[in-house]
Amino acid sequence: MKDFDVMTISKVGQSTFPKAWLLAAGLERGGVVEVRFLRDGRQSLLLTPKPRKRTGAVGLLQALRSCPVALPEVVRHSLPFK
């Protein structure tokens, strides 16, 4: 059994969710959320927004900025010339 499923919130269907939640989750223009069934006897769902994946140099830079520990400084050396 899957732990979660994925649901897409579109710009057109955004009125089905509270506007304050859409703004706080960054989904005012739509996006993807993970849907988890809580099994609490009340048929509750837990919606978790999935962050958009950035690709290329922008995504790499964003991932490096979010590291909790600073990267060590690289030791440079000069190459011999002929």
Contact map, one row per residue, 1 for C-alpha under 8 A:
1110000000000000000000000000000000000000000000000000000000000000000000000000000000
1111100000000000000000000000000000000000000000000000000000000000000000000000000000
1111100000000000000000000000000000011000000000000000000000000000000000000000000000
0111110000000000000000000000000001111000000000000000000000000000000000000000000000
0111111000000000000000000000000001110000000000000000000000000000000000000000000000
0001111100000000000000000000000111100000000000000000000000000000000000000000000000
0000111110000000000000000000000111100000000000000000000000000000000000000000000000
0000011111000000000000000000011110000000000000000000000000000000000000000000000000
0000001111101100000000000010011110000000000000000000000000000000000000000000000000
0000000111111100000000000000111000000000000000000000000000000000000000000000000000
0000000011111100000000000001110000000000000000000000000000000000000000000000000000
0000000001111110000000000000000000000000000000000000000000000000000000000000000000
0000000011111111000000000000000000000000000000000000000000000000000000000000000000
0000000011111111101001000001010000000000000000000000000000000000000000000000000000
0000000000011111111000000000000000000000000000000000000000000000000000000000000000
0000000000001111110000000000000000000000000000000000000000000000000000000000000000
0000000000000111111011000000000000000000000000000000000000000000000000000000000000
0000000000000011111111000000000000000000000000000000000000000000000000000000000000
0000000000000110111111100001000000000000000000000000000000000000000000000000000000
0000000000000000011111110000000000000000000000000000000000000000000000000000000000
0000000000000000111111111000000000000000000000000000000000000000000000000000000000
0000000000000100111111111111000000000000000000000000000000000000000000000000000000
0000000000000000001111111111000000000000000000000000000000000000000000000000000000
0000000000000000000111111110000000000000000000000000000000000000000000000000000000
0000000000000000000011111110000000000000000000001000000000000000000000000000000000
0000000000000000000001111111100000000000000000000000000000000000000000000000000000
0000000010000000000001111111111000000000000000001000000000000000000000000000000000
0000000000100100001001100111110000000000000000000000000000000000000000000000000000
0000000001100000000000000111111000000000000000000000000000000000000000000000000000
0000000111100100000000000011111100000000000000000000000000000000000000000000000000
0000000111000000000000000010111110000000000000001100000000000000000000000000000000
0000011110000000000000000000011111000000000000001100000000000000000000000000000000
0000011110000000000000000000001111100000000000111100000000000000000000000000000000
0001111000000000000000000000000111110000000001111100000000000000000000000000000000
0001111000000000000000000000000011111000000011110000000000000000000000000000000000
0011100000000000000000000000000001111100000011100000000000000000000000000000000000
0011000000000000000000000000000000111110001111000000000000000000000000000000000000
0000000000000000000000000000000000011111001111000000000000000000000000000000000000
0000000000000000000000000000000000001111111100000000000000000000000000000000000000
0000000000000000000000000000000000000111111100000000000000000000000000000000000000
0000000000000000000000000000000000000011111100000000000000000000000000000000000000
0000000000000000000000000000000000000011111100000000000000000000000000000000000000
0000000000000000000000000000000000001111111110000000000000000000000000000000000000
0000000000000000000000000000000000001111111111000000000000000000000000000000000000
0000000000000000000000000000000000111100001111100000000000000000000000000000000000
0000000000000000000000000000000001111100000111110000000000000000000000000000000000
0000000000000000000000000000000011110000000011111000000000000000000000000000000000
0000000000000000000000000000000011100000000001111100000000000000000000000000000000
0000000000000000000000001010001111000000000000111110000000000000000000000000000000
0000000000000000000000000000001111000000000000011111000000000000000000000000000000
0000000000000000000000000000000000000000000000001111100000000000000000000000000000
0000000000000000000000000000000000000000000000000111110000000000000000000000000000
0000000000000000000000000000000000000000000000000011111000100000000000000000000000
0000000000000000000000000000000000000000000000000001111101110000000000000000000000
0000000000000000000000000000000000000000000000000000111111110000000000000000000000
0000000000000000000000000000000000000000000000000000011111110000000000000000000000
0000000000000000000000000000000000000000000000000000001111111000000000000000000000
0000000000000000000000000000000000000000000000000000011111111100000000000000000000
0000000000000000000000000000000000000000000000000000111111111110000000000000000000
0000000000000000000000000000000000000000000000000000011111111111000000000000000000
0000000000000000000000000000000000000000000000000000000011111111100000000000000000
0000000000000000000000000000000000000000000000000000000001111111110000000000000000
0000000000000000000000000000000000000000000000000000000000111111111000000000000000
0000000000000000000000000000000000000000000000000000000000011111111000000000000000
0000000000000000000000000000000000000000000000000000000000001111111000000000000000
0000000000000000000000000000000000000000000000000000000000000111111100000000000000
0000000000000000000000000000000000000000000000000000000000000011111111000000000000
0000000000000000000000000000000000000000000000000000000000000000011111000000000000
0000000000000000000000000000000000000000000000000000000000000000001111100000000000
0000000000000000000000000000000000000000000000000000000000000000001111110000000000
0000000000000000000000000000000000000000000000000000000000000000000011111000000000
0000000000000000000000000000000000000000000000000000000000000000000001111100000000
0000000000000000000000000000000000000000000000000000000000000000000000111110000000
0000000000000000000000000000000000000000000000000000000000000000000000011111000000
0000000000000000000000000000000000000000000000000000000000000000000000001111100000
0000000000000000000000000000000000000000000000000000000000000000000000000111110000
0000000000000000000000000000000000000000000000000000000000000000000000000011111000
0000000000000000000000000000000000000000000000000000000000000000000000000001111100
0000000000000000000000000000000000000000000000000000000000000000000000000000111110
0000000000000000000000000000000000000000000000000000000000000000000000000000011111
0000000000000000000000000000000000000000000000000000000000000000000000000000001111
0000000000000000000000000000000000000000000000000000000000000000000000000000000111
